[in-house]
Structure formats: structure tokens, C-alpha cells
């Protein structure tokens, strides 16, 4: 679902946690030789910026993105992908 909403470029998200996986876990979860980023980020996604700023405060409005059951749309991405 996220791929349908977020197509290219920059996107607004809330960083909830920055973490890394212990080597013991990586050995279980990934095949040998798989390159896994050292630092990962858990991100809650937000809507794209509106086309124009709000007339009252000249700020752009965004809202959290939710799935069909009302939960936040979230991802785990490499820290290097955050700007």
C-alpha cells in the first residue's frame, strides 16, 4: 500500500526509533552475504504537503496516513535514506 501512496522524491514521516539489529539476529533473519544497513529507522508516514499553504497561518497541512483498519502506515528504512 505504501508504494501506491509514496511514489518518488521526499516524503514527510515521523521518526519513532533509530535502531540496529544484533549480529545474532541478522544471522537468523538474513542469508549469508546479504548486506543489511547498520542503522535502521522506524517511520510513521504522513500525507504529502497540500498544494498551497493554509490561508490562516501560511503553513502547509499534513496528516498521518492510516491503513484500512485505522493503524498508522509505517516502514522500516535505512537511516541513510533519511534527509
N, C-alpha and C positions, 0 to 999 in steps of 0.2 A: 504494500500500500504506500509506503514512504516514497518509493521510486516514482509513483504516479504523481505525487504532490511536489516532490523536490526533484527538479529535472537537471539544472545546471547552475553554476555560479555560487554565490554566497547565500546562506540561509540563517535565519535567526534561531538560536537554540539556547537553552539554559543548561549550563554545565552543572551536573549534580555531584559528580565524583570523578577524580582522576585516580587511576589505579594501574597496577601491573600484576601479571599472573606469576605465581611462583613456578620455578622450573619443574617441580614435581607435577604440577597441574598441566603445564604445557606438554610434558612427556606423555600424559594420558590423553589429552584432548587433540593433539596435532600429530600428523605423520612426521617422521624424522626428515629434516631438511626444510620443513615449512618455515617460512620467515614470518615471525609474529612480532609486531611492534612492541617495544619495551614498555611504553606508556599508552594506556587506553583511557577513553573518556566516555562516561555515560551521559547522554544528552537528551533532554526533552525538547521536541521541536515546536516551533511557533509558525503562525501563518506568515506569508510574505507581507512586506510593507504594503499599505494601501497606496493607491495611485497618487493621492495628494494628502498633504498634512491636514489634520483636524483644524477647522476654522477657528475654534475657541482657543487652542493652545499652541497651534502650529507644530504639533508633534504627530508623527505617524503612528497609527494604531496597529497593534498586532494582538493576537490571541493564541493561547495554547492550541495545538492540534490534538484532537481526540479520535480514538477509533470508534467502531460501531457500538462497543459496549460501554463507552464513556471513559475509558482509560487513556492516559497520555500516550501519544505516539513518541517512542523513544528509540534510540540507537546506541550502539557502542561503536565508536570510531577511533582511529589512531589519533593521538594528541597532535601529531604533525599535521593533521588536516584542519586544525583549528586556527583561525586567524583572528 
